[in-house]
Amino acid sequence: MYKDSEKFLLFREANDNTSMYPVSALEQIEGGTNAIVMNFKGPDADVDTVVVSVTANTEVETIKDIVRLINGMKAKNDGAMIVHDKVTGKSCSKNITDIAIG
């Protein structure tokens, strides 16, 4: 059960493919070549992964944008903070080019 003030990170890859994870489940953010891998602890100790594709050489800047989103935005009534929404084009960073929820 989540608290009313729990913050959630929202990722939408398509109209029928959306994932939302509580910030408290975020275990790791790792930068790689043109990508950031975000690992979330699932309810059964499984690990869910979201791969965030970014513009070349902007991994560190993009990670900082995601951390600023988490630290700077207060949870609203729904508690959702959009990391990237491919359908609407809304993103927390200008450097995010794509996402893969897996």
Secondary structure as the mmCIF struct_conf table of DSSP 4:
data_model
#
loop_
_struct_conf.conf_type_id
_struct_conf.id
_struct_conf.beg_label_comp_id
_struct_conf.beg_label_asym_id
_struct_conf.beg_label_seq_id
_struct_conf.end_label_comp_id
_struct_conf.end_label_asym_id
_struct_conf.end_label_seq_id
TURN_TY1_P TURN_TY1_P1 ASP A 4 SER A 5
STRN STRN1 PHE A 8 ALA A 14
TURN_TY1_P TURN_TY1_P2 ASN A 15 ASP A 16
STRN STRN2 ASN A 17 PRO A 22
HELX_RH_3T_P HELX_RH_3T_P1 VAL A 23 ALA A 25
STRN STRN3 LEU A 26 GLY A 32
TURN_TY1_P TURN_TY1_P3 THR A 33 ASN A 34
STRN STRN4 ALA A 35 LYS A 41
TURN_TY1_P TURN_TY1_P4 PRO A 43 ASP A 44
BEND BEND1 ALA A 45 ALA A 45
STRN STRN5 VAL A 47 VAL A 54
TURN_TY1_P TURN_TY1_P5 ALA A 56 ASN A 57
HELX_RH_AL_P HELX_RH_AL_P1 GLU A 59 GLY A 72
HELX_LH_PP_P HELX_LH_PP_P1 MET A 73 ALA A 75
BEND BEND2 ASN A 77 ASP A 78
STRN STRN6 ALA A 80 ASP A 85
TURN_TY1_P TURN_TY1_P6 LYS A 86 THR A 88
STRN STRN7 SER A 91 SER A 91
BEND BEND3 CYS A 92 CYS A 92
TURN_TY1_P TURN_TY1_P7 LYS A 94 ASN A 95
STRN STRN8 ILE A 96 ILE A 101
#
